[in-house]
Amino acid sequence: MNIVKLDSILDKHINFLDKIWSLIILLPLFSLAAGSLSLISYLITSISEQQKQFGIMRALGTKPKSILKIVFYQASLVLTVSETIGVSTGLYIALNFLIPNPIISYQTLLSVAIGITAIFGILCISSLYPTLKTINQPVTKAFSTNY
């Protein structure tokens, strides 16, 4: 009988798997960034297309603060629906198919919730940028300028 120590081979394989796993873990971060950029692009485009409606509302006497509230609620609705669907689908796939026996701590869930909330807030606030540009213009300019 020969006894062979496989510790060195095992260590090489573990190091290789650690490197692969560290690359795979970047995929959710890239998809989160791509999704966030897509949502902000959609919101900014949607709000820029509503520039004439904002001008009409301003001409009829609507206060700028009311228009900002409308845009904020619109952005919040779109982001809430998209993030709810995206996060729940992602968690379901990750926990049921990608990770065989997940062990998730409350700290991990809390950090994910804080990160998603921060992204949600940033997206809502950044969607107000084209509205602020429109509201600060004279009403007549809102009808003639396209973004």
C-alpha positions in Angstrom: 0.0 0.0 0.0 1.2 3.4 -0.9 0.1 6.5 1.0 0.0 9.6 -1.1 -0.5 13.0 0.4 -2.7 15.1 -1.7 -2.6 18.3 0.4 -0.6 20.2 -2.2 -3.0 19.2 -5.0 -6.0 20.1 -2.9 -4.5 23.5 -2.1 -4.0 24.2 -5.8 -7.6 23.3 -6.6 -8.9 25.4 -3.7 -6.9 28.4 -4.8 -8.2 27.9 -8.4 -11.8 27.7 -7.2 -11.3 30.8 -5.0 -10.1 32.8 -8.0 -13.0 31.5 -10.1 -15.5 32.3 -7.4 -14.1 35.9 -7.0 -14.7 36.4 -10.7 -18.2 35.0 -10.6 -19.2 37.2 -7.7 -18.6 40.2 -9.9 -21.4 39.2 -12.2 -24.2 40.3 -9.8 -22.5 43.6 -9.3 -22.2 44.2 -13.0 -25.8 43.2 -13.6 -26.9 45.5 -10.8 -25.0 48.4 -12.3 -26.3 47.7 -15.8 -29.9 47.5 -14.5 -29.5 50.7 -12.5 -28.1 52.5 -15.5 -30.9 51.2 -17.7 -33.5 52.4 -15.2 -32.0 55.9 -14.8 -31.7 56.2 -18.6 -35.4 55.2 -19.0 -36.5 57.7 -16.3 -34.5 60.6 -17.7 -35.8 59.9 -21.2 -39.3 59.6 -20.0 -39.2 62.8 -18.0 -37.5 64.7 -20.8 -40.3 63.7 -23.1 -42.8 65.2 -20.7 -41.2 68.6 -20.9 -44.0 70.2 -22.8 -46.6 68.7 -20.4 -44.6 70.4 -17.6 -44.7 73.6 -19.5 -48.4 73.4 -19.9 -48.8 72.6 -16.2 -46.7 75.6 -15.3 -48.7 77.9 -17.7 -51.9 76.8 -16.0 -50.4 77.8 -12.6 -49.1 74.6 -11.2 -46.3 75.2 -8.6 -42.9 73.7 -9.4 -43.0 71.8 -6.2 -46.1 69.9 -7.3 -44.4 69.0 -10.6 -41.4 67.7 -8.6 -43.7 65.6 -6.5 -45.4 64.1 -9.5 -42.0 63.2 -11.1 -40.8 61.8 -7.8 -43.9 59.6 -7.4 -43.6 58.4 -11.0 -39.9 57.5 -10.6 -40.7 55.8 -7.2 -43.4 53.7 -8.8 -41.3 52.5 -11.7 -38.3 51.8 -9.4 -40.4 50.0 -6.8 -42.0 47.7 -9.3 -38.7 47.0 -11.2 -36.6 46.5 -8.1 -39.2 44.2 -6.4 -39.4 42.0 -9.5 -35.7 42.0 -10.1 -34.5 41.4 -6.5 -37.1 38.7 -5.8 -36.3 36.9 -9.0 -32.6 37.2 -8.4 -32.8 36.0 -4.8 -35.0 33.1 -5.9 -32.6 32.0 -8.6 -29.5 32.5 -6.5 -30.8 30.7 -3.4 -32.5 27.8 -5.2 -30.3 27.1 -8.2 -26.8 28.7 -7.8 -26.1 28.1 -4.1 -26.8 24.6 -3.1 -27.2 25.1 0.7 -27.2 28.8 1.3 -26.1 30.1 4.7 -27.1 33.7 4.8 -26.7 35.8 7.9 -28.9 38.7 9.0 -25.9 41.0 8.5 -25.7 40.0 4.8 -29.4 40.5 4.3 -29.2 43.9 6.1 -26.3 45.0 3.9 -28.1 44.0 0.8 -31.2 45.8 1.9 -29.2 49.0 2.7 -27.5 48.8 -0.7 -30.7 48.4 -2.6 -32.3 51.3 -0.6 -29.3 53.5 -1.4 -29.5 52.7 -5.1 -33.2 53.4 -5.0 -32.7 56.8 -3.4 -29.9 57.7 -5.8 -32.0 56.7 -8.8 -35.1 58.7 -7.6 -33.0 61.8 -6.9 -31.2 61.6 -10.2 -34.4 61.3 -12.1 -35.4 64.8 -10.9 -32.5 66.4 -12.7 -34.3 67.0 -16.1 -37.3 68.2 -14.2 -35.3 70.8 -12.3 -33.9 72.0 -15.6 -37.3 72.4 -17.1 -38.9 74.0 -14.0 -36.2 76.6 -13.7 -36.8 77.8 -17.3 -39.4 80.3 -18.4 -42.6 78.7 -19.5 -42.2 79.7 -23.1 -38.8 78.0 -23.4 -40.3 74.7 -22.2 -42.4 74.6 -25.4 -39.5 75.3 -27.8 -36.6 73.3 -26.3 -36.1 69.6 -26.7 -33.6 67.6 -24.6 
